[in-house]
Amino acid sequence: MEQVIARNDGSLLQHSTPELERWFDKPPAELPRQNGFPLAFVLFCFILPFAVDLLLLLPALSAPAQAALYFIPAILLTLANLTATYLISRGKTSGLAWYGRVHQTLIWLTTFLFLRSALAGETHHAVMGLVALLLLCRIILNGRGFILFVLYARTLRITALARVQRTKL
């Protein structure tokens, strides 16, 4: 769909109808309210494993160095996640791609920490909690509420762009 939107030709009109465009022309109060909680839960499920994984990976350094090594990546991840959430709410698939890459990275990082602690003979109960949290995140990403939010935002974007093309004709 992103290629169709990027081409900016008449093929976009095949993905929308005048009736759908009129339906989205209603005032926002008359449109169904969308629940953004699945996106908020995904953000929580990303930030917590990232924070714990980063803390377990950080070497023992001085307090200022350890704080910089922790907070700078944490702030960057938070800003990137908020940007991805904004993109998803605007119907763009680049936000979904970011969510997928972050989820995969956190799974690999948590798996690495689990294997490292298992080989060292340590027991980190936090790692098991992170695995459960990442599984919960996957359930939310595949859940009905998240998918409906993404589809609604994407349909809204497509109809808005198709409406602009119809008025040009």
TORDRENKE-202635 format. One record per atom (N, C-alpha, C): residue number from 1; x, y, z; atom name. Coordinates in Angstrom, 1 decimal, decimal comma. Each point is the difference from the previous one (the first is absolute). Layout:
<atoms>
i=NUM u=X v=Y w=Z at=CA
...
</atoms>
This chain:
<atoms>
i=1 u=0,8 v=-1,2 w=0,0 at=N
i=1 u=-0,8 v=1,2 w=0,0 at=CA
i=1 u=0,9 v=1,3 w=0,0 at=C
i=2 u=1,1 v=-0,1 w=0,6 at=N
i=2 u=0,9 v=1,2 w=0,1 at=CA
i=2 u=0,5 v=0,3 w=-1,4 at=C
i=3 u=0,2 v=-1,0 w=-0,9 at=N
i=3 u=0,4 v=0,3 w=-1,4 at=CA
i=3 u=-1,1 v=0,7 w=-0,7 at=C
i=4 u=-1,3 v=-0,4 w=0,2 at=N
i=4 u=-1,1 v=0,6 w=-0,7 at=CA
i=4 u=-0,1 v=1,4 w=0,5 at=C
i=5 u=0,2 v=0,3 w=1,2 at=N
i=5 u=-0,1 v=1,4 w=0,5 at=CA
i=5 u=1,1 v=0,8 w=-0,5 at=C
i=6 u=1,2 v=-0,6 w=-0,1 at=N
i=6 u=1,2 v=0,7 w=-0,5 at=CA
i=6 u=-0,2 v=0,4 w=-1,5 at=C
i=7 u=-0,6 v=-0,9 w=-0,8 at=N
i=7 u=-0,2 v=0,3 w=-1,4 at=CA
i=7 u=-0,9 v=1,2 w=-0,2 at=C
i=8 u=-0,9 v=0,2 w=0,9 at=N
i=8 u=-1,0 v=1,1 w=-0,1 at=CA
i=8 u=-0,7 v=0,1 w=-1,3 at=C
i=9 u=-0,5 v=-1,2 w=-0,5 at=N
i=9 u=-0,7 v=-0,1 w=-1,2 at=CA
i=9 u=-1,4 v=-0,4 w=0,3 at=C
i=10 u=-0,8 v=-0,3 w=-1,0 at=N
i=10 u=-1,4 v=-0,4 w=0,1 at=CA
i=10 u=-0,2 v=-1,3 w=0,7 at=C
i=11 u=1,0 v=-0,8 w=0,1 at=N
i=11 u=-0,2 v=-1,4 w=0,6 at=CA
i=11 u=-0,4 v=0,1 w=1,4 at=C
i=12 u=0,2 v=1,1 w=0,7 at=N
i=12 u=-0,4 v=0,1 w=1,4 at=CA
i=12 u=-1,5 v=0,0 w=0,1 at=C
i=13 u=-0,7 v=0,5 w=-1,0 at=N
i=13 u=-1,4 v=0,1 w=0,0 at=CA
i=13 u=-0,7 v=-1,4 w=0,0 at=C
i=14 u=0,8 v=-1,0 w=-0,4 at=N
i=14 u=-0,6 v=-1,4 w=0,1 at=CA
i=14 u=-0,1 v=-0,5 w=1,4 at=C
i=15 u=0,7 v=0,7 w=0,9 at=N
i=15 u=0,0 v=-0,5 w=1,4 at=CA
i=15 u=-0,9 v=0,8 w=0,9 at=C
i=16 u=-0,8 v=0,9 w=-0,6 at=N
i=16 u=-1,0 v=0,8 w=0,8 at=CA
i=16 u=-1,2 v=0,2 w=-0,9 at=C
i=17 u=-1,1 v=0,3 w=0,7 at=N
i=17 u=-1,2 v=0,3 w=-0,7 at=CA
i=17 u=-0,5 v=1,4 w=0,5 at=C
i=18 u=-0,9 v=0,6 w=-0,8 at=N
i=18 u=-0,5 v=1,3 w=0,4 at=CA
i=18 u=-0,9 v=-0,1 w=1,3 at=C
i=19 u=-0,6 v=-1,2 w=0,2 at=N
i=19 u=-0,8 v=-0,2 w=1,2 at=CA
i=19 u=0,9 v=-0,1 w=1,2 at=C
i=20 u=1,1 v=-0,7 w=-0,1 at=N
i=20 u=0,9 v=0,0 w=1,1 at=CA
i=20 u=0,6 v=1,3 w=0,3 at=C
i=21 u=0,3 v=0,8 w=-1,0 at=N
i=21 u=0,6 v=1,3 w=0,2 at=CA
i=21 u=-1,1 v=0,9 w=0,7 at=C
i=22 u=-1,2 v=-0,1 w=-0,4 at=N
i=22 u=-1,1 v=0,8 w=0,6 at=CA
i=22 u=-0,1 v=-0,4 w=1,5 at=C
i=23 u=0,1 v=-1,3 w=0,2 at=N
i=23 u=-0,1 v=-0,5 w=1,4 at=CA
i=23 u=1,0 v=0,6 w=0,9 at=C
i=24 u=1,3 v=0,1 w=-0,5 at=N
i=24 u=1,0 v=0,6 w=0,8 at=CA
i=24 u=-0,1 v=1,5 w=0,0 at=C
i=25 u=-0,8 v=0,6 w=-0,8 at=N
i=25 u=-0,2 v=1,5 w=0,1 at=CA
i=25 u=-0,9 v=0,4 w=1,2 at=C
i=26 u=-0,5 v=-0,9 w=0,7 at=N
i=26 u=-0,8 v=0,3 w=1,2 at=CA
i=26 u=0,9 v=0,8 w=1,0 at=C
i=27 u=-0,7 v=0,8 w=0,8 at=N
i=27 u=0,8 v=0,6 w=1,1 at=CA
i=27 u=0,7 v=-1,1 w=0,9 at=C
i=28 u=1,1 v=0,3 w=0,6 at=N
i=28 u=0,7 v=-1,0 w=0,8 at=CA
i=28 u=-0,9 v=-0,6 w=1,1 at=C
i=29 u=-0,9 v=0,8 w=0,5 at=N
i=29 u=-0,8 v=-0,5 w=1,1 at=CA
i=29 u=-1,0 v=-1,1 w=-0,4 at=C
i=30 u=-0,3 v=0,0 w=-1,3 at=N
i=30 u=-0,9 v=-1,0 w=-0,6 at=CA
i=30 u=0,7 v=-1,3 w=-0,4 at=C
i=31 u=1,3 v=0,1 w=-0,2 at=N
i=31 u=0,8 v=-1,2 w=-0,4 at=CA
i=31 u=0,2 v=-0,9 w=1,2 at=C
i=32 u=0,2 v=-1,3 w=-0,2 at=N
i=32 u=0,3 v=-0,8 w=1,2 at=CA
i=32 u=1,3 v=0,3 w=0,6 at=C
i=33 u=0,0 v=0,0 w=1,3 at=N
i=33 u=1,3 v=0,3 w=0,8 at=CA
i=33 u=0,9 v=-1,1 w=-0,1 at=C
i=34 u=1,3 v=0,3 w=-0,2 at=N
i=34 u=1,0 v=-1,1 w=-0,2 at=CA
i=34 u=0,7 v=-0,1 w=1,4 at=C
i=35 u=0,3 v=-1,2 w=0,3 at=N
i=35 u=0,7 v=-0,3 w=1,3 at=CA
i=35 u=1,5 v=-0,1 w=-0,3 at=C
i=36 u=0,8 v=0,9 w=0,6 at=N
i=36 u=1,4 v=0,0 w=-0,2 at=CA
i=36 u=0,7 v=-0,7 w=1,1 at=C
i=37 u=-0,7 v=-0,7 w=0,9 at=N
i=37 u=0,7 v=-0,7 w=1,1 at=CA
i=37 u=0,9 v=-1,1 w=-0,5 at=C
i=38 u=-0,4 v=-0,8 w=-1,1 at=N
i=38 u=1,0 v=-1,0 w=-0,4 at=CA
i=38 u=1,4 v=0,6 w=-0,4 at=C
i=39 u=0,0 v=1,2 w=-0,6 at=N
i=39 u=1,2 v=0,6 w=-0,3 at=CA
i=39 u=0,8 v=0,4 w=1,2 at=C
i=40 u=-0,7 v=0,5 w=1,0 at=N
i=40 u=0,6 v=0,3 w=1,3 at=CA
i=40 u=0,6 v=-1,2 w=0,7 at=C
i=41 u=-0,7 v=-1,1 w=0,0 at=N
i=41 u=0,5 v=-1,2 w=0,6 at=CA
i=41 u=1,2 v=-0,5 w=-0,7 at=C
i=42 u=0,0 v=0,1 w=-1,4 at=N
i=42 u=1,2 v=-0,5 w=-0,7 at=CA
i=42 u=1,2 v=0,9 w=0,4 at=C
i=43 u=-0,2 v=1,3 w=0,1 at=N
i=43 u=1,1 v=0,9 w=0,4 at=CA
i=43 u=0,5 v=-0,5 w=1,4 at=C
i=44 u=-0,9 v=-0,3 w=0,9 at=N
i=44 u=0,5 v=-0,5 w=1,3 at=CA
i=44 u=0,7 v=-1,3 w=-0,1 at=C
i=45 u=-0,5 v=-0,9 w=-0,8 at=N
i=45 u=0,7 v=-1,3 w=-0,2 at=CA
i=45 u=1,3 v=0,2 w=-0,8 at=C
i=46 u=0,3 v=1,1 w=-0,6 at=N
i=46 u=1,3 v=0,2 w=-0,6 at=CA
i=46 u=0,9 v=0,7 w=0,9 at=C
i=47 u=-0,4 v=0,9 w=0,8 at=N
i=47 u=0,9 v=0,8 w=0,8 at=CA
i=47 u=0,5 v=-0,8 w=1,2 at=C
i=48 u=-0,9 v=-0,8 w=0,6 at=N
i=48 u=0,5 v=-0,8 w=1,2 at=CA
i=48 u=1,0 v=-1,0 w=-0,3 at=C
i=49 u=-0,2 v=-0,9 w=-1,1 at=N
i=49 u=1,1 v=-0,9 w=-0,3 at=CA
i=49 u=1,3 v=0,7 w=-0,5 at=C
i=50 u=-0,2 v=1,1 w=-0,7 at=N
i=50 u=1,2 v=0,7 w=-0,4 at=CA
i=50 u=0,8 v=0,5 w=1,2 at=C
i=51 u=-0,7 v=0,6 w=1,0 at=N
i=51 u=0,7 v=0,5 w=1,2 at=CA
i=51 u=0,7 v=-1,1 w=0,7 at=C
i=52 u=-0,7 v=-1,1 w=0,3 at=N
i=52 u=0,6 v=-1,1 w=0,7 at=CA
i=52 u=1,2 v=-0,6 w=-0,7 at=C
i=53 u=-0,2 v=-0,3 w=-1,3 at=N
i=53 u=1,1 v=-0,5 w=-0,8 at=CA
i=53 u=1,2 v=0,9 w=0,0 at=C
i=54 u=-0,2 v=1,3 w=-0,2 at=N
i=54 u=1,1 v=0,9 w=0,0 at=CA
i=54 u=0,7 v=0,0 w=1,4 at=C
i=55 u=-0,8 v=0,0 w=1,0 at=N
i=55 u=0,6 v=0,0 w=1,4 at=CA
i=55 u=0,9 v=-1,3 w=0,2 at=C
i=56 u=-0,5 v=-1,1 w=-0,5 at=N
i=56 u=0,7 v=-1,2 w=0,2 at=CA
i=56 u=1,3 v=-0,1 w=-0,9 at=C
i=57 u=0,0 v=0,7 w=-1,1 at=N
i=57 u=1,1 v=0,0 w=-0,9 at=CA
i=57 u=1,1 v=1,0 w=0,4 at=C
i=58 u=-0,4 v=1,1 w=0,7 at=N
i=58 u=0,9 v=1,0 w=0,3 at=CA
i=58 u=1,2 v=-0,5 w=0,9 at=C
i=59 u=1,2 v=0,4 w=-0,4 at=N
i=59 u=1,1 v=-0,4 w=0,9 at=CA
i=59 u=0,0 v=0,9 w=1,2 at=C
i=60 u=0,8 v=-0,5 w=1,0 at=N
i=60 u=0,1 v=0,8 w=1,3 at=CA
i=60 u=0,9 v=1,2 w=-0,3 at=C
i=61 u=-0,5 v=1,2 w=-0,2 at=N
i=61 u=0,7 v=1,2 w=-0,2 at=CA
i=61 u=-0,3 v=1,0 w=1,1 at=C
i=62 u=0,6 v=1,2 w=-0,2 at=N
i=62 u=-0,3 v=1,0 w=1,0 at=CA
i=62 u=-1,5 v=0,5 w=-0,3 at=C
i=63 u=-0,6 v=0,6 w=1,1 at=N
i=63 u=-1,4 v=0,3 w=-0,1 at=CA
i=63 u=-0,3 v=0,9 w=-1,2 at=C
i=64 u=0,8 v=1,1 w=-0,2 at=N
i=64 u=-0,4 v=0,8 w=-1,2 at=CA
i=64 u=0,1 v=-0,7 w=-1,3 at=C
i=65 u=1,0 v=-0,8 w=-0,2 at=N
i=65 u=0,1 v=-0,8 w=-1,2 at=CA
i=65 u=-1,1 v=-1,0 w=-0,2 at=C
i=66 u=-0,4 v=-0,6 w=1,1 at=N
i=66 u=-1,0 v=-1,0 w=-0,1 at=CA
i=66 u=-1,4 v=0,7 w=-0,3 at=C
i=67 u=-0,2 v=1,1 w=0,6 at=N
i=67 u=-1,2 v=0,8 w=-0,2 at=CA
i=67 u=-0,1 v=0,4 w=-1,4 at=C
i=68 u=1,1 v=0,5 w=-0,6 at=N
i=68 u=0,0 v=0,4 w=-1,4 at=CA
i=68 u=-0,2 v=-1,2 w=-0,9 at=C
i=69 u=0,6 v=-1,1 w=0,3 at=N
i=69 u=-0,2 v=-1,2 w=-0,9 at=CA
i=69 u=-1,4 v=-0,5 w=0,1 at=C
i=70 u=-0,7 v=0,3 w=1,1 at=N
i=70 u=-1,4 v=-0,5 w=0,2 at=CA
i=70 u=-1,0 v=1,0 w=-0,6 at=C
i=71 u=0,1 v=1,3 w=0,4 at=N
i=71 u=-1,0 v=0,9 w=-0,3 at=CA
i=71 u=0,0 v=0,5 w=-1,4 at=C
i=72 u=1,1 v=0,1 w=-0,6 at=N
i=72 u=0,1 v=0,5 w=-1,4 at=CA
i=72 u=-0,7 v=-1,0 w=-0,9 at=C
i=73 u=0,3 v=-1,3 w=0,0 at=N
i=73 u=-0,8 v=-0,9 w=-0,9 at=CA
i=73 u=-1,5 v=-0,1 w=0,4 at=C
i=74 u=-0,3 v=0,1 w=1,3 at=N
i=74 u=-1,3 v=-0,1 w=0,5 at=CA
i=74 u=-0,9 v=1,2 w=-0,6 at=C
i=75 u=0,6 v=1,2 w=0,0 at=N
i=75 u=-0,7 v=1,1 w=-0,5 at=CA
i=75 u=-0,2 v=-0,1 w=-1,5 at=C
i=76 u=1,1 v=-0,5 w=-0,7 at=N
i=76 u=-0,1 v=-0,1 w=-1,4 at=CA
i=76 u=-1,1 v=-1,1 w=-0,4 at=C
i=77 u=0,0 v=-1,1 w=0,7 at=N
i=77 u=-1,0 v=-1,0 w=-0,2 at=CA
i=77 u=-1,4 v=0,5 w=0,3 at=C
i=78 u=-0,2 v=0,8 w=1,0 at=N
i=78 u=-1,3 v=0,5 w=0,3 at=CA
i=78 u=-0,5 v=1,0 w=-1,1 at=C
i=79 u=0,9 v=0,9 w=-0,4 at=N
i=79 u=-0,4 v=0,9 w=-1,1 at=CA
i=79 u=-0,3 v=-0,8 w=-1,3 at=C
i=80 u=0,8 v=-1,0 w=-0,3 at=N
i=80 u=-0,3 v=-0,7 w=-1,2 at=CA
i=80 u=-1,3 v=-0,8 w=0,1 at=C
i=81 u=-0,3 v=-0,6 w=1,2 at=N
i=81 u=-1,3 v=-0,7 w=0,2 at=CA
i=81 u=-1,2 v=1,0 w=-0,1 at=C
i=82 u=0,2 v=1,2 w=0,5 at=N
i=82 u=-1,1 v=1,0 w=-0,1 at=CA
i=82 u=-0,2 v=0,4 w=-1,4 at=C
i=83 u=1,1 v=0,2 w=-0,7 at=N
i=83 u=-0,1 v=0,3 w=-1,4 at=CA
i=83 u=-0,7 v=-1,1 w=-0,8 at=C
i=84 u=0,3 v=-1,2 w=0,2 at=N
i=84 u=-0,6 v=-1,2 w=-0,6 at=CA
i=84 u=-1,5 v=0,0 w=0,3 at=C
i=85 u=-0,3 v=0,3 w=1,3 at=N
i=85 u=-1,4 v=0,0 w=0,4 at=CA
i=85 u=-0,8 v=1,1 w=-0,8 at=C
i=86 u=0,6 v=1,1 w=-0,1 at=N
i=86 u=-0,6 v=1,1 w=-0,8 at=CA
i=86 u=-0,2 v=-0,4 w=-1,4 at=C
i=87 u=1,0 v=-0,7 w=-0,6 at=N
i=87 u=-0,1 v=-0,4 w=-1,4 at=CA
i=87 u=-1,1 v=-1,1 w=-0,2 at=C
i=88 u=-0,1 v=-0,9 w=1,0 at=N
i=88 u=-1,1 v=-1,0 w=-0,1 at=CA
i=88 u=-1,4 v=0,7 w=0,1 at=C
i=89 u=-0,1 v=1,0 w=0,9 at=N
i=89 u=-1,3 v=0,6 w=0,1 at=CA
i=89 u=-0,4 v=0,9 w=-1,2 at=C
i=90 u=1,0 v=0,3 w=-0,8 at=N
i=90 u=-0,2 v=0,7 w=-1,3 at=CA
i=90 u=-0,2 v=-0,9 w=-1,2 at=C
i=91 u=0,0 v=-1,3 w=0,3 at=N
i=91 u=-0,2 v=-1,0 w=-1,1 at=CA
i=91 u=1,2 v=-0,4 w=-0,8 at=C
i=92 u=1,2 v=0,2 w=0,5 at=N
i=92 u=1,2 v=-0,3 w=-0,7 at=CA
i=92 u=0,7 v=-1,3 w=0,5 at=C
i=93 u=0,4 v=-0,8 w=-0,9 at=N
i=93 u=0,6 v=-1,3 w=0,3 at=CA
i=93 u=1,4 v=0,1 w=0,6 at=C
i=94 u=0,7 v=1,1 w=-0,2 at=N
i=94 u=1,3 v=0,1 w=0,5 at=CA
i=94 u=0,0 v=-0,1 w=1,6 at=C
i=95 u=-1,0 v=0,4 w=0,6 at=N
i=95 u=-0,1 v=-0,2 w=1,5 at=CA
i=95 u=-0,2 v=-1,4 w=0,3 at=C
i=96 u=-0,7 v=-0,8 w=-0,7 at=N
i=96 u=-0,2 v=-1,4 w=0,2 at=CA
i=96 u=1,3 v=-0,7 w=-0,2 at=C
i=97 u=0,8 v=0,4 w=-1,0 at=N
i=97 u=1,3 v=-0,6 w=-0,3 at=CA
i=97 u=0,9 v=0,2 w=1,2 at=C
i=98 u=0,0 v=1,2 w=0,5 at=N
i=98 u=0,8 v=0,3 w=1,2 at=CA
i=98 u=-0,4 v=-0,9 w=1,2 at=C
i=99 u=-1,3 v=-0,1 w=0,2 at=N
i=99 u=-0,4 v=-0,8 w=1,1 at=CA
i=99 u=0,5 v=-1,5 w=-0,1 at=C
i=100 u=-0,1 v=-0,5 w=-1,3 at=N
i=100 u=0,5 v=-1,3 w=-0,2 at=CA
i=100 u=1,5 v=-0,2 w=0,2 at=C
i=101 u=0,8 v=1,0 w=-0,4 at=N
i=101 u=1,4 v=-0,1 w=0,2 at=CA
i=101 u=0,4 v=0,1 w=1,5 at=C
i=102 u=-0,7 v=0,9 w=0,7 at=N
i=102 u=0,3 v=0,1 w=1,4 at=CA
i=102 u=-0,4 v=-1,3 w=0,7 at=C
i=103 u=-1,1 v=-0,6 w=-0,3 at=N
i=103 u=-0,4 v=-1,2 w=0,6 at=CA
i=103 u=1,0 v=-1,1 w=-0,2 at=C
i=104 u=0,4 v=-0,1 w=-1,3 at=N
i=104 u=1,0 v=-1,0 w=-0,3 at=CA
i=104 u=1,4 v=0,2 w=0,7 at=C
i=105 u=0,4 v=1,2 w=0,1 at=N
i=105 u=1,2 v=0,4 w=0,7 at=CA
i=105 u=0,0 v=-0,4 w=1,4 at=C
i=106 u=-1,2 v=0,3 w=0,7 at=N
i=106 u=-0,1 v=-0,3 w=1,4 at=CA
i=106 u=-0,1 v=-1,5 w=0,2 at=C
i=107 u=-0,6 v=-0,7 w=-0,9 at=N
i=107 u=0,0 v=-1,5 w=0,2 at=CA
i=107 u=1,4 v=-0,5 w=-0,1 at=C
i=108 u=0,8 v=0,4 w=-1,0 at=N
i=108 u=1,4 v=-0,4 w=-0,1 at=CA
i=108 u=0,8 v=0,4 w=1,2 at=C
i=109 u=-0,1 v=1,2 w=0,4 at=N
i=109 u=0,7 v=0,5 w=1,2 at=CA
i=109 u=-0,3 v=-0,8 w=1,3 at=C
i=110 u=-1,3 v=-0,3 w=0,2 at=N
i=110 u=-0,4 v=-0,7 w=1,1 at=CA
i=110 u=0,5 v=-1,5 w=-0,1 at=C
i=111 u=-0,1 v=-0,5 w=-1,2 at=N
i=111 u=0,5 v=-1,4 w=-0,1 at=CA
i=111 u=1,5 v=-0,1 w=0,3 at=C
i=112 u=0,7 v=1,0 w=-0,5 at=N
i=112 u=1,5 v=0,1 w=0,3 at=CA
i=112 u=0,2 v=0,0 w=1,5 at=C
i=113 u=-0,7 v=0,9 w=0,7 at=N
i=113 u=0,2 v=0,1 w=1,4 at=CA
i=113 u=-0,4 v=-1,3 w=0,7 at=C
i=114 u=-1,0 v=-0,6 w=-0,4 at=N
i=114 u=-0,5 v=-1,3 w=0,6 at=CA
i=114 u=1,1 v=-1,1 w=-0,2 at=C
i=115 u=0,6 v=-0,1 w=-1,2 at=N
i=115 u=1,0 v=-1,0 w=-0,3 at=CA
i=115 u=1,3 v=0,4 w=0,8 at=C
i=116 u=0,3 v=1,3 w=0,1 at=N
i=116 u=1,2 v=0,4 w=0,7 at=CA
i=116 u=-0,1 v=-0,4 w=1,5 at=C
i=117 u=-1,2 v=0,3 w=0,6 at=N
i=117 u=-0,2 v=-0,3 w=1,4 at=CA
i=117 u=0,0 v=-1,5 w=0,2 at=C
i=118 u=-0,6 v=-0,8 w=-0,9 at=N
i=118 u=-0,1 v=-1,4 w=0,1 at=CA
i=118 u=1,4 v=-0,6 w=-0,1 at=C
i=119 u=0,9 v=0,4 w=-0,9 at=N
i=119 u=1,3 v=-0,5 w=-0,1 at=CA
i=119 u=0,9 v=0,4 w=1,2 at=C
i=120 u=-0,3 v=1,1 w=0,6 at=N
i=120 u=0,8 v=0,5 w=1,2 at=CA
i=120 u=-0,5 v=-0,7 w=1,2 at=C
i=121 u=-1,1 v=-0,7 w=0,0 at=N
i=121 u=-0,6 v=-0,6 w=1,2 at=CA
i=121 u=-0,7 v=0,9 w=0,9 at=C
i=122 u=-0,4 v=1,2 w=-0,5 at=N
i=122 u=-0,7 v=1,0 w=0,7 at=CA
i=122 u=-1,5 v=-0,2 w=-0,2 at=C
i=123 u=-0,8 v=0,4 w=0,9 at=N
i=123 u=-1,4 v=0,0 w=-0,2 at=CA
i=123 u=-0,5 v=1,5 w=0,0 at=C
i=124 u=-0,5 v=0,4 w=-1,1 at=N
i=124 u=-0,6 v=1,4 w=0,0 at=CA
i=124 u=-1,5 v=-0,2 w=-0,3 at=C
i=125 u=-0,7 v=0,1 w=1,1 at=N
i=125 u=-1,5 v=-0,1 w=-0,2 at=CA
i=125 u=-0,6 v=1,1 w=-0,8 at=C
i=126 u=0,8 v=1,1 w=-0,1 at=N
i=126 u=-0,5 v=1,2 w=-0,8 at=CA
i=126 u=-0,1 v=-0,4 w=-1,4 at=C
i=127 u=1,0 v=-0,8 w=-0,5 at=N
i=127 u=0,0 v=-0,4 w=-1,4 at=CA
i=127 u=-1,3 v=-0,9 w=-0,3 at=C
i=128 u=-0,4 v=-0,8 w=0,9 at=N
i=128 u=-1,2 v=-0,8 w=-0,3 at=CA
i=128 u=-1,2 v=0,9 w=0,0 at=C
i=129 u=0,0 v=1,0 w=0,8 at=N
i=129 u=-1,1 v=1,0 w=0,0 at=CA
i=129 u=0,0 v=0,8 w=-1,3 at=C
i=130 u=1,2 v=0,3 w=-0,6 at=N
i=130 u=0,1 v=0,7 w=-1,2 at=CA
i=130 u=-0,6 v=-0,9 w=-1,2 at=C
i=131 u=0,3 v=-1,3 w=0,1 at=N
i=131 u=-0,5 v=-0,9 w=-1,1 at=CA
i=131 u=-1,5 v=0,0 w=0,1 at=C
i=132 u=-0,6 v=0,0 w=1,1 at=N
i=132 u=-1,4 v=0,0 w=0,2 at=CA
i=132 u=-0,6 v=1,4 w=-0,5 at=C
i=133 u=0,7 v=1,1 w=0,3 at=N
i=133 u=-0,4 v=1,3 w=-0,5 at=CA
i=133 u=0,0 v=0,1 w=-1,5 at=C
i=134 u=1,1 v=-0,6 w=-0,6 at=N
i=134 u=0,1 v=0,1 w=-1,5 at=CA
i=134 u=-1,1 v=-0,9 w=-0,6 at=C
i=135 u=-0,3 v=-1,1 w=0,6 at=N
i=135 u=-1,1 v=-0,8 w=-0,5 at=CA
i=135 u=-1,3 v=0,7 w=0,1 at=C
i=136 u=-0,3 v=0,7 w=1,1 at=N
i=136 u=-1,1 v=0,9 w=0,1 at=CA
i=136 u=-0,1 v=1,0 w=-1,1 at=C
i=137 u=1,2 v=0,6 w=-0,2 at=N
i=137 u=0,1 v=1,0 w=-1,1 at=CA
i=137 u=-0,4 v=-0,6 w=-1,3 at=C
i=138 u=0,4 v=-1,2 w=-0,3 at=N
i=138 u=-0,3 v=-0,6 w=-1,3 at=CA
i=138 u=-1,5 v=-0,3 w=-0,1 at=C
i=139 u=-0,6 v=-0,4 w=1,2 at=N
i=139 u=-1,5 v=-0,2 w=0,0 at=CA
i=139 u=-0,7 v=1,3 w=-0,3 at=C
i=140 u=0,5 v=1,1 w=0,6 at=N
i=140 u=-0,7 v=1,3 w=-0,2 at=CA
i=140 u=0,2 v=0,4 w=-1,5 at=C
i=141 u=1,2 v=-0,1 w=-0,5 at=N
i=141 u=0,2 v=0,3 w=-1,4 at=CA
i=141 u=-0,9 v=-0,8 w=-1,0 at=C
i=142 u=-0,3 v=-1,2 w=0,3 at=N
i=142 u=-0,8 v=-0,8 w=-0,8 at=CA
i=142 u=-1,5 v=0,1 w=0,4 at=C
i=143 u=-0,3 v=0,7 w=1,1 at=N
i=143 u=-1,3 v=0,1 w=0,5 at=CA
i=143 u=-1,0 v=0,8 w=-0,8 at=C
i=144 u=-1,2 v=-0,2 w=0,2 at=N
i=144 u=-1,1 v=0,7 w=-0,7 at=CA
i=144 u=0,0 v=1,5 w=0,1 at=C
i=145 u=0,2 v=0,5 w=1,2 at=N
i=145 u=0,0 v=1,4 w=0,3 at=CA
i=145 u=1,1 v=0,7 w=-0,8 at=C
i=146 u=1,2 v=-0,5 w=0,0 at=N
i=146 u=1,1 v=0,6 w=-0,7 at=CA
i=146 u=-0,2 v=0,0 w=-1,5 at=C
i=147 u=-0,5 v=-1,1 w=-0,5 at=N
i=147 u=-0,2 v=-0,2 w=-1,4 at=CA
i=147 u=-1,1 v=1,0 w=-0,5 at=C
i=148 u=-1,1 v=0,1 w=0,8 at=N
i=148 u=-1,1 v=0,9 w=-0,4 at=CA
i=148 u=0,5 v=1,4 w=0,0 at=C
i=149 u=0,8 v=0,4 w=1,0 at=N
i=149 u=0,5 v=1,4 w=0,0 at=CA
i=149 u=0,8 v=0,3 w=-1,2 at=C
i=150 u=0,9 v=-1,0 w=-0,4 at=N
i=150 u=0,9 v=0,2 w=-1,1 at=CA
i=150 u=-0,8 v=0,1 w=-1,3 at=C
i=151 u=-1,0 v=-0,9 w=-0,2 at=N
i=151 u=-0,9 v=0,0 w=-1,2 at=CA
i=151 u=-0,8 v=1,3 w=-0,1 at=C
i=152 u=-0,5 v=0,4 w=1,2 at=N
i=152 u=-0,8 v=1,3 w=-0,1 at=CA
i=152 u=0,9 v=1,2 w=-0,4 at=C
i=153 u=1,1 v=0,1 w=0,6 at=N
i=153 u=0,9 v=1,1 w=-0,4 at=CA
i=153 u=0,4 v=-0,1 w=-1,4 at=C
i=154 u=0,3 v=-1,2 w=-0,5 at=N
i=154 u=0,4 v=-0,1 w=-1,4 at=CA
i=154 u=-1,1 v=0,3 w=-1,0 at=C
i=155 u=-1,2 v=-0,5 w=0,4 at=N
i=155 u=-1,2 v=0,3 w=-0,9 at=CA
i=155 u=-0,3 v=1,5 w=0,0 at=C
i=156 u=0,1 v=0,6 w=1,1 at=N
i=156 u=-0,2 v=1,5 w=0,1 at=CA
i=156 u=1,0 v=0,7 w=-0,9 at=C
i=157 u=1,3 v=-0,4 w=0,0 at=N
i=157 u=1,0 v=0,6 w=-0,8 at=CA
i=157 u=-0,3 v=-0,2 w=-1,5 at=C
i=158 u=-0,4 v=-1,2 w=-0,4 at=N
i=158 u=-0,2 v=-0,4 w=-1,4 at=CA
i=158 u=-1,2 v=0,8 w=-0,5 at=C
i=159 u=-1,1 v=0,1 w=0,8 at=N
i=159 u=-1,2 v=0,8 w=-0,4 at=CA
i=159 u=0,3 v=1,5 w=-0,1 at=C
i=160 u=0,8 v=0,5 w=0,8 at=N
i=160 u=0,4 v=1,4 w=0,0 at=CA
i=160 u=0,8 v=0,3 w=-1,3 at=C
i=161 u=0,9 v=-0,9 w=-0,3 at=N
i=161 u=0,8 v=0,2 w=-1,3 at=CA
i=161 u=-0,8 v=-0,2 w=-1,2 at=C
i=162 u=-0,9 v=-1,0 w=0,0 at=N
i=162 u=-0,9 v=-0,2 w=-1,1 at=CA
i=162 u=-1,0 v=1,1 w=-0,2 at=C
i=163 u=-0,5 v=0,6 w=1,1 at=N
i=163 u=-0,9 v=1,2 w=-0,1 at=CA
i=163 u=0,7 v=1,1 w=-0,7 at=C
i=164 u=1,3 v=0,3 w=0,3 at=N
i=164 u=0,7 v=1,0 w=-0,7 at=CA
i=164 u=0,2 v=-0,3 w=-1,5 at=C
i=165 u=0,2 v=-1,2 w=-0,3 at=N
i=165 u=0,1 v=-0,4 w=-1,4 at=CA
i=165 u=-1,3 v=0,2 w=-0,8 at=C
i=166 u=-1,1 v=-0,4 w=0,7 at=N
i=166 u=-1,3 v=0,1 w=-0,6 at=CA
i=166 u=-0,4 v=1,5 w=-0,3 at=C
i=167 u=0,4 v=0,9 w=0,9 at=N
i=167 u=-0,3 v=1,4 w=-0,2 at=CA
i=167 u=0,8 v=0,6 w=-1,2 at=C
i=168 u=1,2 v=-0,6 w=-0,3 at=N
i=168 u=0,8 v=0,4 w=-1,1 at=CA
i=168 u=-0,5 v=-0,4 w=-1,3 at=C
i=169 u=-0,8 v=-1,1 w=0,0 at=N
i=169 u=-0,6 v=-0,5 w=-1,3 at=CA
i=169 u=-1,1 v=0,8 w=-0,5 at=C
</atoms>
